[in-house]
Amino acid sequence: MQQLTAKDIMSSPVVSVRANDKLTQVERLLVKAKLNGAPVLENGNVVGMISRSDFVRVPILLESLDSYISDELSGHPLTEGEAIVPFTERFSDMVARDIMTTQVQDCDTDTPIKEIASRMVIHRVHRLVVMEKGLPVGIIESLDLVKLLTGTTAE
């Protein structure tokens, strides 16, 4: 029996975003394409990974920063009377590069499924980019492995 590899279960073509794409664009693309994440490209190279969970995590972090800075600078003589632009207001100006994960895990088309699953566990990631000749040709998400394991093909 032939061993299953990345090319057998990867989603292709790869839906990706550019590092300078506004977060509003990226979020719309992920929702429209029914994706949980996508590789971030710059000059054709994979430079990061962005996921829907980033869109939840980052605003919470920004709110925490605003609260901390507000508490620390309250009544400080150097900031009295000056308006400080809250981090949360800057979210609309942020781009993919600002919130992406830079530690991207990848594999090639012939990487065995067991090795892919192992890399996901070891590196605590939910997706790997499948590369061929230095270019992204597919993506494998942890859900793809669950579908394979259960024999389920439902979208």
PEUR-V830432 format. One record per residue. N is the residue number from 0. SS is DSSP state (~ for helix, > for strand, _ for the rest). NEAR is the number of other C-alpha atoms within 12 Angstrom. D_CENTER is the distance of its C-alpha to the mean C-alpha in Angstrom with 2 decimals. Layout:
n=N ss=SS near=NEAR d_center=D_CENTER
n=N ss=SS near=NEAR d_center=D_CENTER
This chain:
n=0 ss=_ near=3 d_center=34.72
n=1 ss=_ near=8 d_center=31.92
n=2 ss=_ near=14 d_center=28.79
n=3 ss=_ near=21 d_center=25.58
n=4 ss=> near=23 d_center=22.98
n=5 ss=~ near=35 d_center=19.50
n=6 ss=~ near=27 d_center=21.20
n=7 ss=~ near=23 d_center=22.76
n=8 ss=~ near=31 d_center=19.75
n=9 ss=_ near=36 d_center=16.89
n=10 ss=> near=26 d_center=15.84
n=11 ss=_ near=21 d_center=17.08
n=12 ss=_ near=18 d_center=17.00
n=13 ss=_ near=26 d_center=13.36
n=14 ss=_ near=30 d_center=11.92
n=15 ss=> near=37 d_center=10.05
n=16 ss=> near=36 d_center=9.92
n=17 ss=> near=29 d_center=11.88
n=18 ss=_ near=31 d_center=11.27
n=19 ss=_ near=23 d_center=14.02
n=20 ss=_ near=26 d_center=13.11
n=21 ss=> near=23 d_center=13.90
n=22 ss=~ near=33 d_center=11.54
n=23 ss=~ near=20 d_center=14.17
n=24 ss=~ near=21 d_center=13.90
n=25 ss=~ near=38 d_center=10.20
n=26 ss=~ near=30 d_center=10.76
n=27 ss=~ near=19 d_center=13.93
n=28 ss=~ near=24 d_center=12.60
n=29 ss=~ near=25 d_center=10.21
n=30 ss=~ near=18 d_center=13.30
n=31 ss=~ near=13 d_center=15.76
n=32 ss=_ near=17 d_center=14.31
n=33 ss=_ near=16 d_center=13.86
n=34 ss=_ near=28 d_center=10.33
n=35 ss=_ near=30 d_center=7.98
n=36 ss=> near=40 d_center=4.90
n=37 ss=> near=45 d_center=5.65
n=38 ss=> near=45 d_center=6.52
n=39 ss=> near=36 d_center=7.67
n=40 ss=> near=28 d_center=11.43
n=41 ss=> near=19 d_center=14.31
n=42 ss=_ near=12 d_center=17.79
n=43 ss=_ near=17 d_center=16.71
n=44 ss=> near=22 d_center=14.95
n=45 ss=> near=35 d_center=11.43
n=46 ss=> near=31 d_center=10.64
n=47 ss=> near=32 d_center=6.99
n=48 ss=> near=39 d_center=3.53
n=49 ss=> near=45 d_center=1.77
n=50 ss=> near=35 d_center=3.27
n=51 ss=~ near=27 d_center=6.97
n=52 ss=~ near=22 d_center=7.79
n=53 ss=~ near=27 d_center=6.71
n=54 ss=~ near=29 d_center=9.31
n=55 ss=~ near=17 d_center=11.69
n=56 ss=~ near=16 d_center=11.48
n=57 ss=~ near=28 d_center=11.92
n=58 ss=~ near=23 d_center=15.04
n=59 ss=~ near=17 d_center=16.58
n=60 ss=~ near=18 d_center=16.30
n=61 ss=~ near=25 d_center=17.81
n=62 ss=~ near=20 d_center=20.55
n=63 ss=~ near=17 d_center=21.36
n=64 ss=~ near=20 d_center=21.72
n=65 ss=~ near=22 d_center=23.94
n=66 ss=~ near=18 d_center=26.03
n=67 ss=~ near=15 d_center=26.48
n=68 ss=~ near=19 d_center=27.46
n=69 ss=~ near=20 d_center=29.73
n=70 ss=~ near=12 d_center=31.46
n=71 ss=~ near=14 d_center=31.86
n=72 ss=~ near=19 d_center=33.21
n=73 ss=_ near=18 d_center=35.36
n=74 ss=_ near=13 d_center=38.84
n=75 ss=_ near=13 d_center=38.02
n=76 ss=_ near=10 d_center=40.67
n=77 ss=_ near=12 d_center=38.37
n=78 ss=_ near=15 d_center=36.15
n=79 ss=_ near=12 d_center=38.87
n=80 ss=_ near=11 d_center=39.07
n=81 ss=_ near=12 d_center=35.90
n=82 ss=_ near=11 d_center=33.01
n=83 ss=_ near=18 d_center=29.68
n=84 ss=_ near=15 d_center=26.73
n=85 ss=_ near=19 d_center=24.46
n=86 ss=~ near=23 d_center=20.83
n=87 ss=~ near=20 d_center=20.01
n=88 ss=~ near=15 d_center=21.83
n=89 ss=~ near=19 d_center=19.66
n=90 ss=~ near=24 d_center=16.46
n=91 ss=~ near=22 d_center=17.67
n=92 ss=~ near=18 d_center=17.94
n=93 ss=_ near=26 d_center=14.49
n=94 ss=> near=26 d_center=12.32
n=95 ss=~ near=38 d_center=8.75
n=96 ss=~ near=27 d_center=10.04
n=97 ss=~ near=26 d_center=11.13
n=98 ss=~ near=32 d_center=8.17
n=99 ss=_ near=35 d_center=5.47
n=100 ss=> near=27 d_center=5.95
n=101 ss=_ near=20 d_center=8.81
n=102 ss=_ near=19 d_center=9.94
n=103 ss=_ near=32 d_center=8.89
n=104 ss=_ near=33 d_center=11.27
n=105 ss=> near=37 d_center=13.24
n=106 ss=> near=34 d_center=16.57
n=107 ss=> near=28 d_center=19.29
n=108 ss=_ near=31 d_center=20.78
n=109 ss=_ near=23 d_center=23.50
n=110 ss=_ near=27 d_center=21.60
n=111 ss=> near=23 d_center=23.13
n=112 ss=~ near=32 d_center=21.24
n=113 ss=~ near=20 d_center=22.53
n=114 ss=~ near=24 d_center=21.03
n=115 ss=~ near=37 d_center=17.56
n=116 ss=~ near=32 d_center=17.92
n=117 ss=~ near=21 d_center=19.29
n=118 ss=~ near=25 d_center=16.45
n=119 ss=~ near=26 d_center=13.96
n=120 ss=~ near=18 d_center=16.49
n=121 ss=~ near=12 d_center=17.39
n=122 ss=~ near=17 d_center=13.99
n=123 ss=_ near=16 d_center=12.77
n=124 ss=_ near=28 d_center=9.66
n=125 ss=_ near=34 d_center=9.34
n=126 ss=> near=39 d_center=8.73
n=127 ss=> near=46 d_center=10.55
n=128 ss=> near=47 d_center=11.16
n=129 ss=> near=38 d_center=14.89
n=130 ss=> near=29 d_center=16.74
n=131 ss=> near=18 d_center=20.30
n=132 ss=_ near=11 d_center=22.33
n=133 ss=_ near=16 d_center=19.44
n=134 ss=> near=25 d_center=17.65
n=135 ss=> near=34 d_center=14.77
n=136 ss=> near=29 d_center=16.81
n=137 ss=> near=31 d_center=14.82
n=138 ss=> near=42 d_center=12.01
n=139 ss=> near=46 d_center=12.89
n=140 ss=> near=36 d_center=11.43
n=141 ss=~ near=29 d_center=13.41
n=142 ss=~ near=28 d_center=15.04
n=143 ss=~ near=29 d_center=16.48
n=144 ss=~ near=33 d_center=18.24
n=145 ss=~ near=18 d_center=19.56
n=146 ss=~ near=17 d_center=20.88
n=147 ss=~ near=23 d_center=22.54
n=148 ss=~ near=16 d_center=24.06
n=149 ss=~ near=11 d_center=25.42
n=150 ss=_ near=12 d_center=26.43
n=151 ss=_ near=12 d_center=24.68
n=152 ss=_ near=13 d_center=23.51
n=153 ss=_ near=10 d_center=22.96
n=154 ss=_ near=9 d_center=20.10
